[in-house]
């Protein structure tokens, strides 16, 4: 019998090899299905990671990781875990029984001896029922020099460094360094809320003269001081000041702080306070059910709108003031005025009209031309009433 040509044998063998048994096909299908189950979520995670990286590049610096995100592995994750444990530790030690802490931020320019932070702490010691509140104060240092000074004068300090960014020098109002520091601060406060801690945040250029807790509203998710107070705690025409606020930790405030932080992209070149005064009108704020209360300047005043009655004042803010020297000068005079008031007998405190001698050096900045967005918002909202 003649042997078939070679090419015929080859085709016959190939055809035979393609006709796999049925059980082999089933095993191949099962393997393909399992591979798909593994690959698909990995692809989704990879896409999410790329998206987050793009956003961080757009923002100019990394957002602080959320509590959930800190479960990532690797050396970087371990470093984050260590810092997270340090923050948890200091917040736990400083917190009140209801998980409330008092927070302020500090950089080297405000940390030098005799500067703003010394006046800030001194006001607690000279205030009415405020000295014990120092036990609940955590100072957030933006740079290593500020942290070193903090641990010399206070027992609860936390170092919040930012790689590649120097926050140590004086950051004048609305400069790029100032804006970066303000938004870094806001993102940190969001993280504190996520950890389950309510807080009073206070700028260090705010003097504490009385315990503010009796003057907070029993309800309200976010209570905030004002540059201008129109007389009603729920009126959105109030011009808020982000330097002093009392915020309760809940789903609404966490969501709002995330929304507030992301809104900086809608208002480039503006700081957190001006952006707050814009987004407080956003329907989304009402949709999440956030209740905002504006604090009266009769109790929580500042150079923009002083607390006139020293029998009522809780805090006074060196706002509407540009320049560290001007702030320190007027804050020292403010503390002198407070000590003079305290030296009066009770009858004279009630009967004698006593007013601040400030602002002095800061008076030239009360109508600062750079504070534009809040002024325009107030004007427009007034016209619409």
SENU-285495 format. One line per field, with one value per residue (C-alpha): residue number from 0; residue in one letter; x, y, z. Coordinates in steps of 0.2 Angstrom, whole numbers, plus 5000, padded with zeros to 4 digits. Example, Ala and Ser with C-alpha at 12.3 -4.5 7.8 and 13.67 -1.06 7.14 Angstrom:
// SENU-285495
lokol = [0/1]
tike = [A/S]
c1 = [5062/5068]
c2 = [4978/4995]
c3 = [5039/5036]
//
This chain:
// SENU-285495
lokol = [0/1/2/3/4/5/6/7/8/9/10/11/12/13/14/15/16/17/18/19/20/21/22/23/24/25/26/27/28/29/30/31/32/33/34/35/36/37/38/39/40/41/42/43/44/45/46/47/48/49/50/51/52/53/54/55/56/57/58/59/60/61/62/63/64/65/66/67/68/69/70/71/72/73/74/75/76/77/78/79/80/81/82/83/84/85/86/87/88/89/90/91/92/93/94/95/96/97/98/99/100/101/102/103/104/105/106/107/108/109/110/111/112/113/114/115/116/117/118/119/120/121/122/123/124/125/126/127/128/129/130/131/132/133/134/135/136/137/138/139/140/141/142/143/144/145/146/147/148/149/150/151/152/153/154/155/156/157/158/159/160/161/162/163/164/165/166/167/168/169/170/171/172/173/174/175/176/177/178/179/180/181/182/183/184/185/186/187/188/189/190/191/192/193/194/195/196/197/198/199/200/201/202/203/204/205/206/207/208/209/210/211/212/213/214/215/216/217/218/219/220/221/222/223/224/225/226/227/228/229/230/231/232/233/234/235/236/237/238/239/240/241/242/243/244/245/246/247/248/249/250/251/252/253/254/255/256/257/258/259/260/261/262/263/264/265/266/267/268/269/270/271/272/273/274/275/276/277/278/279/280/281/282/283/284/285/286/287/288/289/290/291/292/293/294/295/296/297/298/299/300/301/302/303/304/305/306/307/308/309/310/311/312/313/314/315/316/317/318/319/320/321/322/323/324/325/326/327/328/329/330/331/332/333/334/335/336/337/338/339/340/341/342/343/344/345/346/347/348/349/350/351/352/353/354/355/356/357/358/359/360/361/362/363/364/365/366/367/368/369/370/371/372/373/374/375/376/377/378/379/380/381/382/383/384]
tike = [X/X/X/X/X/X/X/X/X/X/X/X/X/X/X/X/X/X/X/X/X/X/X/X/X/X/X/X/X/X/X/X/X/X/X/X/X/X/X/X/X/X/X/X/X/X/X/X/X/X/X/X/X/X/X/X/X/X/X/X/X/X/X/X/X/X/X/X/X/X/X/X/X/X/X/X/X/X/X/X/X/X/X/X/X/X/X/X/X/X/X/X/X/X/X/X/X/X/X/X/X/X/X/X/X/X/X/X/X/X/X/X/X/X/X/X/X/X/X/X/X/X/X/X/X/X/X/X/X/X/X/X/X/X/X/X/X/X/X/X/X/X/X/X/X/X/X/X/X/X/X/X/X/X/X/X/X/X/X/X/X/X/X/X/X/X/X/X/X/X/X/X/X/X/X/X/X/X/X/X/X/X/X/X/X/X/X/X/X/X/X/X/X/X/X/X/X/X/X/X/X/X/X/X/X/X/X/X/X/X/X/X/X/X/X/X/X/X/X/X/X/X/X/X/X/X/X/X/X/X/X/X/X/X/X/X/X/X/X/X/X/X/X/X/X/X/X/X/X/X/X/X/X/X/X/X/X/X/X/X/X/X/X/X/X/X/X/X/X/X/X/X/X/X/X/X/X/X/X/X/X/X/X/X/X/X/X/X/X/X/X/X/X/X/X/X/X/X/X/X/X/X/X/X/X/X/X/X/X/X/X/X/X/X/X/X/X/X/X/X/X/X/X/X/X/X/X/X/X/X/X/X/X/X/X/X/X/X/X/X/X/X/X/X/X/X/X/X/X/X/X/X/X/X/X/X/X/X/X/X/X/X/X/X/X/X/X/X/X/X/X/X/X/X/X/X/X/X/X/X/X/X/X/X/X]
c1 = [5000/5007/5011/5001/5010/5018/5007/4991/4998/5001/4984/4976/4987/4982/4963/4965/4973/4959/4946/4949/4940/4924/4931/4947/4936/4926/4943/4949/4933/4933/4951/4947/4932/4943/4957/4943/4937/4955/4960/4944/4945/4963/4960/4947/4959/4973/4961/4956/4974/4978/4963/4968/4986/4980/4969/4984/4995/4981/4979/4998/5000/4994/4978/4979/4974/4957/4955/4950/4965/4978/4976/4987/5003/5021/5034/5024/5009/5019/5025/5007/5002/5015/5010/4991/4995/5004/4989/4977/4987/4988/4970/4965/4975/4969/4950/4936/4924/4913/4928/4930/4947/4953/4965/4976/4990/5008/5023/5040/5035/5022/5031/5046/5047/5036/5027/5009/5008/5014/5000/4988/4992/4994/4976/4970/4979/4971/4954/4938/4937/4948/4965/4958/4955/4973/4972/4962/4972/4983/4995/4997/5015/5018/5037/5050/5055/5037/5036/5052/5046/5029/5035/5044/5029/5014/5011/5001/5009/5008/5020/5011/5024/5022/5036/5043/5034/5041/5028/5041/5041/5028/5014/5006/4988/4983/5001/5003/5011/4997/4984/4993/4994/4976/4970/4982/4974/4957/4961/4969/4953/4943/4954/4951/4932/4934/4943/4927/4933/4923/4934/4935/4947/4955/4968/4983/4979/4963/4963/4952/4945/4930/4925/4915/4905/4891/4888/4887/4871/4864/4861/4870/4883/4895/4896/4907/4913/4910/4919/4901/4886/4869/4860/4853/4862/4855/4856/4867/4871/4883/4901/4909/4927/4936/4948/4936/4923/4915/4912/4904/4910/4896/4893/4886/4902/4914/4905/4904/4923/4927/4915/4923/4941/4937/4928/4945/4946/4931/4938/4957/4967/4954/4957/4946/4936/4931/4926/4916/4906/4903/4898/4886/4873/4876/4861/4872/4874/4856/4855/4867/4857/4871/4865/4876/4875/4884/4891/4888/4902/4895/4904/4916/4923/4938/4946/4934/4919/4924/4915/4910/4905/4920/4907/4902/4917/4923/4936/4944/4953/4966/4958/4957/4975/4990/5008/5015/5022/5005/4996/5008/5008/4989/4987/4999/4988/4972/4980/4984/4966/4959/4971/4965/4947/4950/4958/4942/4930/4914/4903/4914/4915/4896/4894/4910/4910/4926/4932/4947/4961/4963/4964/4979/4992/4979/4966/4974/4969/4951/4945/4959/4957/4962/4947/4936/4926/4918/4914/4906/4896/4889/4885/4876/4866/4861/4854/4844/4835]
c2 = [5000/5017/5029/5045/5061/5070/5085/5074/5066/5083/5089/5073/5075/5093/5089/5075/5086/5100/5087/5088/5077/5084/5084/5094/5107/5109/5110/5124/5134/5133/5139/5154/5158/5158/5169/5181/5182/5186/5198/5209/5216/5219/5229/5240/5243/5247/5260/5267/5269/5278/5290/5294/5298/5309/5319/5321/5327/5340/5345/5349/5338/5322/5322/5314/5295/5291/5279/5265/5269/5266/5248/5246/5236/5239/5251/5266/5259/5254/5272/5278/5266/5273/5291/5286/5277/5293/5303/5291/5291/5310/5313/5299/5307/5325/5321/5325/5312/5314/5312/5331/5339/5357/5359/5373/5373/5381/5384/5390/5409/5408/5397/5408/5413/5428/5425/5421/5403/5410/5423/5410/5398/5413/5418/5401/5404/5421/5417/5413/5394/5391/5385/5367/5367/5366/5348/5345/5356/5347/5358/5353/5358/5360/5359/5352/5368/5372/5354/5356/5372/5365/5350/5363/5373/5360/5342/5337/5340/5332/5334/5335/5336/5338/5331/5344/5358/5371/5378/5385/5404/5417/5414/5431/5431/5423/5419/5401/5395/5402/5393/5377/5377/5382/5367/5355/5360/5357/5340/5336/5341/5329/5315/5319/5318/5302/5295/5299/5315/5331/5346/5365/5372/5388/5398/5402/5421/5419/5424/5413/5424/5413/5394/5394/5378/5387/5398/5384/5378/5361/5356/5360/5349/5364/5380/5393/5411/5426/5441/5449/5443/5448/5443/5426/5410/5401/5416/5411/5430/5428/5429/5415/5414/5398/5402/5396/5382/5368/5352/5336/5320/5312/5306/5324/5333/5320/5322/5341/5342/5331/5342/5358/5351/5346/5363/5371/5365/5376/5391/5391/5405/5406/5400/5388/5402/5411/5394/5390/5406/5401/5383/5386/5390/5374/5363/5348/5355/5354/5337/5329/5337/5347/5360/5375/5388/5404/5411/5429/5441/5447/5431/5426/5442/5449/5464/5463/5464/5465/5459/5475/5469/5462/5454/5442/5440/5422/5424/5438/5435/5445/5444/5457/5459/5456/5454/5445/5460/5469/5454/5452/5471/5471/5454/5460/5476/5465/5454/5470/5476/5460/5460/5478/5472/5457/5469/5478/5474/5465/5481/5491/5477/5478/5497/5504/5504/5496/5494/5487/5498/5487/5486/5498/5492/5480/5494/5498/5480/5479/5483/5473/5474/5456/5450/5450/5435/5435/5454/5451/5436/5446/5461/5450/5440/5456/5463/5447/5448]
c3 = [5000/4995/5009/5009/5006/5021/5020/5021/5037/5045/5041/5048/5064/5066/5064/5077/5090/5089/5093/5112/5124/5132/5150/5144/5136/5153/5163/5151/5152/5171/5171/5160/5171/5187/5178/5173/5191/5197/5184/5183/5201/5199/5183/5192/5207/5195/5186/5203/5208/5191/5194/5211/5206/5192/5205/5217/5203/5199/5217/5218/5234/5241/5251/5268/5267/5274/5288/5276/5264/5278/5278/5262/5264/5260/5268/5265/5272/5288/5289/5288/5301/5313/5311/5312/5329/5335/5330/5338/5354/5356/5352/5364/5378/5375/5372/5384/5389/5374/5362/5359/5357/5355/5340/5333/5320/5322/5310/5315/5312/5325/5337/5342/5360/5363/5347/5344/5352/5369/5368/5364/5378/5390/5386/5392/5409/5411/5405/5415/5417/5402/5410/5412/5393/5390/5395/5379/5367/5353/5344/5326/5320/5302/5302/5313/5321/5327/5334/5344/5351/5354/5365/5376/5380/5379/5382/5367/5350/5334/5319/5302/5289/5271/5260/5248/5256/5268/5280/5292/5286/5288/5276/5271/5267/5251/5245/5238/5254/5264/5253/5253/5272/5274/5263/5272/5288/5282/5275/5292/5301/5290/5295/5314/5310/5302/5317/5327/5336/5337/5339/5342/5330/5334/5325/5337/5335/5344/5362/5374/5388/5393/5391/5375/5378/5387/5372/5359/5352/5359/5341/5325/5316/5312/5322/5315/5320/5309/5301/5300/5310/5304/5320/5316/5319/5304/5291/5277/5274/5289/5283/5291/5298/5297/5311/5325/5323/5334/5323/5329/5321/5311/5293/5288/5294/5287/5270/5271/5275/5260/5249/5256/5252/5234/5231/5231/5213/5208/5217/5213/5222/5236/5254/5264/5272/5256/5248/5263/5261/5243/5245/5260/5247/5237/5237/5241/5258/5261/5253/5265/5280/5287/5300/5301/5316/5315/5331/5337/5337/5354/5361/5347/5340/5331/5324/5309/5321/5339/5354/5363/5380/5390/5402/5388/5376/5375/5361/5351/5334/5326/5310/5296/5300/5288/5295/5310/5318/5317/5324/5339/5343/5344/5353/5367/5369/5369/5383/5393/5391/5397/5412/5416/5415/5427/5440/5442/5456/5450/5452/5441/5428/5427/5427/5419/5400/5395/5377/5368/5362/5347/5333/5331/5319/5312/5309/5292/5286/5292/5274/5266/5247/5245/5255/5239/5238/5255/5252/5235/5242/5257/5245/5233/5246/5254/5238/5235/5252]
//
